Amino acid sequence: MKKYLFILAAAAALASCRELVLEDRTQCPSFLFLEITNAGRFLDLDDIHATVYSHPKTALIDERETTVKSIQDKETYFVVRGTGAVRGYGLLGYDRLIPHGPEWTVPVGQDYPPLFRFHYLEPVRDESFIVPVEFVKDHCRVSLQFVGTETFPSSGGRFPFDIVVRGNTAGMNALTGVPVRGPFEYRPPEQTIGRFEFTLPRQADHKLLLELYGREGLHDRPGFAESFDLYDILRREGGITWTEKNIPDVDLLIDYQQMSVSVSITPWESSSLEYIQ
């Protein structure tokens, strides 16, 4: 029934448009549909924030909340007129992010969400057209395990530190794919003894630190203890440049007594293509 009503509405719009001067076709409505080429990696009911902008003059035409299934079933579409080309983006997993136009940032103190993003730039074609889009993985999930700290005399076998992850990238410009600079600070809870999990955005610069703070009652000197250059560790030991098309996940093992670090990388897919904006 929905598709039947859409066909009737589209036919009426196109019929009225034939009365316009032929040279002014940009005022006729075109119906833009999206098609997610890797939709099988996601759930049908996963929420997506989708947008369409005019191009080259970047002006928002429309944005809406939809789902993977609604896009794939062609129930979600955009009416475009007055521009010869369009661009836009879609976000999946954007909870906890705050939008400021096309810039989406995470508040200080919160973990970054598992964000996926697609973008497109296409000429407008007559009546209706379908734009294929692909979600890329714009986050890095880090599983961190400390060993060698249970020998601290006052720890009683417990992990004697709290950790804070601190950086200079707070989010993403979803339209351009450029990371947004801003304060990022998150204190992940301990999962099991010495084990923590957190998520990082695509980084804008090298300012990414892992800080250790002695716990009251478990460490003989509570407060700031030391910091690790997390950006350098991930680059040197894991080869992560933050320009990957799909950012891999990381298992990070830090031996505190031996002062050694090992990194294991889990790619989201086998491709290692560079991230192209």
C-alpha positions in Angstrom: 0.0 0.0 0.0 2.8 2.4 0.9 4.5 1.8 -2.5 1.2 2.3 -4.3 0.6 5.6 -2.6 4.2 6.7 -3.4 3.7 5.8 -7.1 0.6 8.0 -7.2 2.3 10.9 -5.5 5.3 10.6 -7.8 3.1 10.5 -10.9 1.2 13.6 -9.8 4.5 15.5 -9.1 6.0 14.6 -12.4 2.8 15.4 -14.3 2.8 18.9 -12.8 6.5 19.3 -13.5 5.9 18.8 -17.2 4.3 22.2 -17.3 7.7 23.8 -16.3 10.0 25.2 -18.9 12.2 22.3 -20.1 15.4 24.3 -19.5 14.5 24.5 -15.8 14.5 20.8 -15.0 16.2 21.4 -11.7 12.9 22.4 -10.3 11.3 19.1 -11.1 11.3 16.6 -8.3 13.7 13.6 -8.3 13.3 10.7 -5.9 16.6 9.6 -4.3 16.8 6.1 -2.9 19.8 4.5 -1.1 21.1 1.0 -1.3 23.5 -0.3 1.4 25.9 -2.6 -0.4 27.1 -4.3 2.9 23.7 -4.3 4.6 24.2 -8.0 5.5 26.7 -7.0 8.2 23.9 -5.2 10.2 20.5 -6.0 11.7 17.4 -5.0 9.8 16.2 -2.8 12.7 19.5 -1.0 13.3 18.8 2.7 13.4 20.3 5.0 10.7 20.5 8.8 10.6 20.5 9.6 6.9 20.9 13.0 5.2 20.9 14.6 1.7 22.6 18.0 0.9 22.8 20.0 -2.3 26.1 20.1 -4.1 28.3 22.1 -4.7 26.5 24.6 -2.5 26.2 22.6 0.6 22.8 23.1 2.0 20.8 20.5 3.9 17.8 19.3 1.9 16.5 16.7 4.3 17.5 14.3 7.1 15.6 11.6 8.9 15.9 8.6 11.2 15.3 5.3 9.5 16.5 1.7 9.6 18.5 -0.7 7.5 15.4 -2.6 6.4 13.5 0.6 5.5 16.4 1.7 3.2 16.8 -1.7 1.6 13.1 -2.1 1.0 13.0 1.4 -0.6 10.6 2.7 1.9 13.0 5.5 2.7 13.6 8.1 0.0 14.3 11.8 -0.4 12.6 14.3 -2.7 15.3 16.4 -4.4 14.9 19.5 -6.5 16.7 22.7 -7.3 20.2 21.1 -7.5 22.2 19.3 -10.1 24.0 17.1 -7.6 23.6 15.8 -4.1 25.8 14.5 -1.3 25.0 13.1 2.0 25.9 10.6 4.8 24.4 8.0 7.0 25.4 7.0 10.6 24.7 3.8 12.4 25.6 3.4 16.1 25.5 7.1 16.7 23.9 6.9 20.2 25.8 9.0 22.8 26.9 11.4 20.1 25.6 15.0 20.0 25.1 16.6 16.5 26.3 20.1 15.6 25.3 20.3 12.0 27.2 17.5 10.3 29.7 17.3 13.2 28.9 14.6 15.8 30.8 14.6 19.0 30.8 12.6 22.3 30.5 14.4 25.7 33.6 14.4 27.9 33.4 11.4 30.3 31.6 9.1 28.0 32.9 6.2 25.9 32.8 6.6 22.1 30.0 4.6 20.4 30.7 1.8 17.8 30.1 4.2 14.9 29.7 3.2 11.2 29.3 5.8 8.4 28.5 6.0 4.7 28.8 9.0 2.4 27.9 9.7 -1.2 28.2 12.3 -4.0 26.0 11.8 -7.0 24.5 13.8 -9.9 20.8 14.1 -9.8 19.0 12.1 -12.4 15.5 12.4 -13.8 12.5 11.2 -11.9 14.2 8.6 -9.6 17.6 7.1 -9.0 19.3 4.8 -6.6 22.7 5.5 -5.0 24.7 2.6 -3.7 26.5 3.3 -0.3 28.8 1.3 1.9 29.2 1.6 5.6 32.8 1.9 6.9 33.9 1.3 10.4 34.9 4.6 12.0 35.8 3.3 15.5 38.3 1.1 17.2 37.3 -1.1 20.1 40.2 -1.7 22.5 40.3 -4.6 24.9 43.1 -3.9 27.4 44.7 -6.4 29.7 47.3 -5.6 32.4 49.4 -8.3 33.9 52.3 -8.1 36.4 50.6 -5.7 38.8 49.2 -8.3 41.2 52.6 -8.3 42.9 52.2 -4.8 44.4 52.6 -5.4 48.2 49.5 -3.5 49.1 47.1 -4.6 46.3 46.1 -8.0 47.8 46.1 -9.5 44.3 43.8 -6.8 42.9 44.6 -4.4 40.1 45.9 -1.3 41.9 45.2 1.3 39.2 42.3 3.2 37.7 42.9 4.1 34.0 41.8 7.2 32.0 41.9 7.4 28.2 42.6 10.9 27.1 42.7 12.3 23.6 42.2 15.3 21.3 39.5 13.8 19.0 35.9 14.1 20.1 34.0 12.9 17.0 33.5 13.0 13.3 32.3 15.4 10.6 30.0 12.9 9.0 29.7 14.7 5.7 33.4 15.0 5.0 34.8 12.1 7.1 37.3 14.4 8.9 37.8 13.8 12.6 36.6 16.6 14.9 39.1 17.9 17.4 37.9 18.3 21.0 38.5 16.9 24.5 38.0 13.1 24.8 38.3 11.7 28.3 36.9 8.3 29.5 37.5 6.3 32.6 36.5 2.7 31.7 35.3 0.4 34.5 37.3 -2.6 35.3 35.7 -5.7 33.7 37.8 -8.4 35.4 41.1 -8.1 37.2 43.2 -5.7 35.2 40.9 -5.8 32.1 39.3 -2.8 30.5 37.3 -2.0 27.3 36.9 1.3 25.5 36.2 2.6 22.0 38.2 5.2 20.2 37.1 7.5 17.3 39.2 8.0 14.1 42.0 10.1 15.4 42.7 13.7 14.2 46.3 13.9 15.7 48.8 12.1 17.8 47.5 13.2 21.2 46.2 10.0 22.6 47.2 8.9 26.1 46.5 6.1 28.6 46.9 7.3 32.1 47.2 5.2 35.3 46.1 6.5 38.7 46.9 4.6 41.9 43.8 3.4 43.8 43.3 4.5 47.4 44.0 1.5 49.6 45.5 -0.6 46.8 48.5 1.5 45.9 51.1 3.0 48.2 51.0 6.3 46.3 47.4 7.1 45.3 46.8 9.5 42.4 48.6 9.9 39.1 51.2 7.3 38.5 52.3 7.4 34.9 51.0 7.6 31.3 51.5 5.6 28.1 51.6 7.1 24.6 48.7 5.1 23.3 48.9 6.6 19.8 52.5 5.5 19.5 51.8 2.1 20.9 49.0 1.4 18.4 51.0 2.8 15.5 54.3 1.1 16.4 53.0 -2.3 17.6 49.8 -2.5 15.6 50.5 -0.5 12.5 47.3 1.5 12.9 47.5 4.8 11.0 43.9 5.9 11.5 43.6 6.3 7.7 42.3 2.8 7.2 39.1 2.5 5.3 37.8 0.3 8.2 39.6 0.8 11.5 40.5 -2.6 13.1 39.8 -3.6 16.7 42.7 -4.1 19.1 43.6 -6.5 21.9 46.3 -4.7 24.0 48.4 -6.6 26.6 50.6 -4.5 28.9 53.0 -6.4 31.2 53.6 -3.8 34.0 56.5 -5.6 35.6 58.4 -6.3 32.4 57.3 -3.0 30.9 56.4 -4.8 27.6 53.5 -4.2 25.3 51.9 -6.5 22.7 49.1 -5.6 20.3 46.8 -8.0 18.3 44.8 -6.5 15.5 41.3 -7.8 14.3 40.3 -6.3 10.9 36.7 -5.8 10.3 37.1 -7.2 6.8 40.1 -8.6 4.8 40.5 -5.4 2.8 43.3 -3.0 3.8 42.3 -0.3 1.4 43.0 3.3 2.5 40.1 5.4 3.7 39.2 7.7 0.8 37.1 10.8 1.4 
